[in-house]
Amino acid sequence: MQTIYDFKVNDYKGEEVSLEKYKGKVLLIVNTATKCGFTKQYDGLQELYKKYKDEGLEILDFPCNQFLKQAPGTSLEIHVGCVLRFAIAFPQFEKINVNGKNEHPLYTYLKANVPNEEDKKIKWNFTKFLVDRNGNVIKRFEPKDTPSDIEPFIKELL
């Protein structure tokens, strides 16, 4: 049976990373965009990361240009912009698709393994998946759910 740790993704430089690297961590996996109304959530994500990284939280950022092309530029350009504008320190990956025929297999897995979810399609940028230390997808949060809304769920898993 496949687990989240079986997936390989490319970082923003195009280098392959096995998600096994994050085994034993609490993961918050987010599809992001730099030109979106929710982009300000980067500040809250960085606050969460800074606050809980040493307790085992990892935030995995996957830019996505599928929603009104709100993640323009290369993966490297997006990364540099996020570091300069939001001082992000959490891992950022290559731009991916989260829906459709070219969707990344990681997102196919995440959507299929969310408990009690009827509609599996990602509706917009800043949809978040919370994964426990054992690799179980625990909950999905919609774009309107802010990092501070998610914090109690993260604390419970840490």
N, C-alpha and C positions, 0 to 999 in steps of 0.2 A: 504494500500500500504506500502510495506517495505521501511524503510529508513536505512541509514548507522548506525543510533543510535540504531537499533534493534539488532545489532550483539554483540555477546560476544566472546572474544578471551582470550587465556591464556597468561599471562606474562611469562618471562623467567624462573620463579620459578614454573610455572604450575598453578598459581592462576588465577581464572576467573576474567576478567575485562569487564565491559559493556562499549561499545563505547559511550553510553549516557554520560559518564563522560566527553567527549570532546565536548559536545553540545555547540555551540556558538564560537568554535575555528576554525581557518583555519588549515586544516590538510594536511600534506605531508606524504603519505603512501608509503613506499619503501620496496621492497624485496631485501635483501642484502646477501652478502657472504663474508667471511673473506679471501678467497684464490683466489680472482678474480682480473682481471686487473683493474676493476673499484673500488676496495676496498678503494683506496685513496680518493674516494668521501666522506668517513666518515668524513674527516677533514672539508670539505666544508659544509656537513650537520650540523656538530656541530657548525660551525661558524654561519650559518643561525639560528640555534636554540638559540644560545647565543644572537644574535642580535635582534631577533623578538619574543622570548618567552613571554616577558612582554607585547607585543602588541597583543598576542593571537595566536601565531603559536605553533602547536604541530607537531613533527615529530614522526611517528609511524613506528618502524623498525621491519620487519618480516624476519628473516633469512630464507633462502631457499636453500636446498641442491639438487634441481632438475637439475641444470645445471652443468654437469661434477663434481658433488659432491664437489663443492667449498665452502661449509659451513659445514666442518666436526666438529664432537664433539657434545656434548649435548648443549641444549639452555643455560644452566648456564655457561658452558665452553666458549661458544661464547660470552656471555655477559661480563664475567670477562676479556676476551681477548680484547674486544672492549673498555672497560673502561680503561684498562692499556695502550693499544696501541694508542687509539684515544681520550681518555678522554671524551667519549660520556656521555651526561647527559639526553638525550631524552629517552622516553620509548622504551624498547626493549621487544619483545614478543617471544613466543615459535616458534621454527622452524616449518614451514608449507610448503605445496605444493601450487603452484599458477596456475598450469595447471593439466588437466587430471582427472581421476575418483576420486582421493583423494584430489582434490583441495579444499582449505578452502572456505566455503560459502562467506566470505567477498570478496575474489578475484573474485568469480563468479559474485557477485553484482557489484564490481568496474568495471570489464571488460564490463558488460552488460549496464552500465550507463554512459560510456564516450561518450560525444557528438561527432558526426562526425568521428567515428572510424569504419573502415571496418574490419580489422584483429584484433580479440579480444585476440588472444593467446599472452601470455607473452613470449618474445623471449630470455630474458637473465636476469641476476642479475642487480639490480639497476634500474629497471623500476619504475617510480614514478607516483603517482596519486595525484592531487591537488584537495582538497575538500573545498568548501566555508563554511562560518559560519552557513549556513542553511542546511548543509549536502549534497549539490549538488556536484556531481563529475564534475569538471570544465574542467580538461585537463589531458591528459596522457603525460608523458615525457619518452623518451627512455633512455637506459643506457648511451649513449654518451652525453646526456644532463646533464651538470654539475649543481651542486647546484647554482653556480653564474649565469648560464643561466636561472634558474628558479626564481631567486630572484625578478625580476621585476613583475612577475605574482603574487608572494606572497604579495609584497608591495601593489599591486592594490587591493587585497582582504582584507588586513588589514585596 
